[in-house]
Amino acid sequence: MAETLSIERPAENVQFVSRSAFIVSPWHDRIFFIFSPLIALVLGAVLSFTPLAIEGFRLNGRAESWISLFSGAFTMAHLSIVFFRSHGNPEIFKLYPARFILVPVLLFSAMLLSSWVLIFIFVLAVWWDTYHSALQTFGLGRLYDLKAGNLSDESRRLDRGLNLVLYLGPILGGAALMDHVQHFNKFSDVGAVFFSAIPAFASEHHRLLTAIVSGAGSAYIFYYLWKYRALMRQGYHISEQKVWLFAATAVCSIYAWGFNSFGQAFFIMNFFHALQYFALI
C-alpha cells in the first residue's frame, strides 16, 4: 500500500494545480481519509464502555472480545485485497515478478525450515505493520501534494520522516510499548538471550525512553516546520488537506498509542488504517 501511494518525481515543483484539492470528493475525503483517525478514536472510546469490549469468549485459547474479533477480521480483509490488487494487476505484476513470486516462496520455505527465521518474521511483522501504516498516511499526503502541485523530493523526505515519528514515537514512548516488545519473548524458544531480554530492558528504562523519544520527536517536528517554511518561500503550495490529515493522525496516534486510556489502541489504529484503504480502492 505504501509503495502504491508513494510518488517519485524530480525536485522541482510541477507547473500545474489540480482542479480539485481532494482525491475523491470533499465529503468522502474528510470522512474516510482526513478525519478517519479522529472518527476511529471516538468510536474506540465509545465502544470501550459497551459489552462489546468485554473479553467474553475464548478463541484458540485466547480471551477475546467482539471488538477484537471484528478488528482482526477487518484488518485481515484489507490485507487480503492487497494480494488481488498486486498479483491481479498485469501492469504492476510485470514490474516486480520476483517480489511477488520468488521472495514469498523463499521466505515461507525459510520459516518452515528454521525456528529462528519463523520467530524473527513473527516479531518483525509487528513492527512492519506500524511502518506500513505510517507509509500509507505518507502516501495519502503525497497525493494531496500532487493535487496542490507539489512534487519536490525534499518535501517527500520530510513527510516520510514525520509519519514515522507520528507512528513510532507514541509507541516507543507510550503506554503501548510493552504490548509491542513482549513479542521478543518468543526468542527464548531458540535460546536468543539478547533479544528475549528486550521486554525487561524496555520496562525498566521506559521513563528514560519516553524522555528520549519525546525530545527527539519534538526536535524533528521543529525541524520539519522550519524546512517547510523555507520550501514555501521557494514556491511550495501548502495543501490544507494534507495538513489536516497529518494533524488528525498525530492526535489519534499520540492519544491511542501514547496513553491508551480506553484500552482500544490496536482497534483504533487498525480500524482507520483499513478504512482508509477500503475507501481508496
DACORPE-V944244 format. One record per pair of residues at least 4 apart in sequence whose C-alpha atoms are under 7 Angstrom apart, sorted by the first residue. I is the first residue (numbers start at 1). J is the second residue. Records with the same first field share a line. If there is no record, write none. Layout:
I->J ; J
This chain:
1->5 ; 136
2->6 ; 132 ; 135 ; 136 ; 139
5->136 ; 139 ; 140
6->139 ; 142
7->142
9->151 ; 152 ; 153
10->152 ; 153
11->151 ; 152 ; 153
12->151 ; 152
13->149 ; 150 ; 151 ; 152
14->149 ; 150 ; 151
15->149
16->149
17->147 ; 148 ; 149
18->147 ; 148 ; 149
20->147
21->144 ; 147 ; 148
22->26 ; 29 ; 144
23->29
24->28 ; 29
25->29
26->30
27->31
28->32
29->33 ; 34
30->34 ; 35
31->35 ; 36
32->36 ; 275 ; 276 ; 279
33->276
34->241 ; 244 ; 245
35->39 ; 245 ; 248
36->40 ; 272
37->41 ; 248 ; 249 ; 252 ; 272
38->42 ; 248 ; 252
39->43
40->44 ; 268 ; 271 ; 272
41->45 ; 252 ; 268
42->46
43->47
44->48 ; 264 ; 267 ; 268
45->262
47->52 ; 53
48->53 ; 262 ; 264
52->65 ; 66 ; 67
53->65 ; 66 ; 67
54->65
55->63 ; 64 ; 65
56->64 ; 65
57->63 ; 64 ; 65
58->62 ; 63 ; 64
59->63 ; 64
64->68 ; 69
65->69
66->70
67->71
68->72 ; 267
69->73
70->74
71->75 ; 267 ; 271
72->76
73->77
74->78
75->79 ; 270 ; 274
76->80
77->81
78->82 ; 274 ; 277 ; 278
81->85
82->86
83->87
84->88
85->89
86->92 ; 93
87->93
89->93
90->94
91->95
92->96
93->97
96->100
97->101
98->102 ; 103
99->103
100->104
101->105
102->106
103->107
104->108
105->109
106->110
107->111
108->112
109->113
110->114 ; 117
111->115 ; 117 ; 118
114->118
115->119
116->120 ; 190
117->121
118->122
119->123 ; 186 ; 187
120->124
121->125
123->183 ; 184
124->128
125->129
126->180
127->131
128->132
129->133
130->134 ; 167
131->135 ; 164
132->136
133->137 ; 273
134->138 ; 163 ; 164 ; 167
135->139 ; 160
136->140
137->141
138->142 ; 159 ; 160 ; 163
139->143
140->144
141->145 ; 242
142->146
143->147
144->148 ; 239 ; 241 ; 242
145->149 ; 150 ; 151 ; 239
146->150 ; 151
148->237 ; 239
150->236 ; 237
152->156
153->157
154->158
155->159
156->160
157->161
158->162 ; 224
159->163
160->164
161->165
162->166
163->167
164->168
165->169 ; 217
166->170 ; 250 ; 253
167->171 ; 253
168->172
169->173 ; 213 ; 217
170->174 ; 253 ; 254 ; 257 ; 258
171->176 ; 177 ; 257 ; 258
172->177 ; 210
173->177 ; 209 ; 210 ; 213 ; 258
174->210 ; 257 ; 258 ; 259
175->257 ; 258 ; 259 ; 260
176->180 ; 257 ; 258 ; 260
177->181
178->182 ; 199
181->199
182->199
184->195 ; 196 ; 198 ; 199
185->196
186->196
187->191 ; 192 ; 195 ; 196
188->192 ; 193 ; 196
192->196
193->197
197->201
198->202
199->203
200->204
201->205
202->206
205->209
206->210
207->211
208->212
209->213
210->214
211->215
212->216
213->217
214->218
215->219
216->220
217->221
218->222
219->223
220->224
221->225
222->226
223->227
224->228
225->229
226->230
227->231
228->232
229->233
230->234
231->235 ; 236
232->236 ; 237
239->243
240->244
241->245
242->246
243->247
244->248
245->249
246->250
247->251
248->252
249->253
250->254
251->255
252->256
253->257
254->258
255->259 ; 260
256->260 ; 265
257->265
260->264 ; 265
264->268
265->269
266->270
267->271
268->272
269->273
270->274
271->275
272->276
273->277
274->278
275->279
276->280
277->281
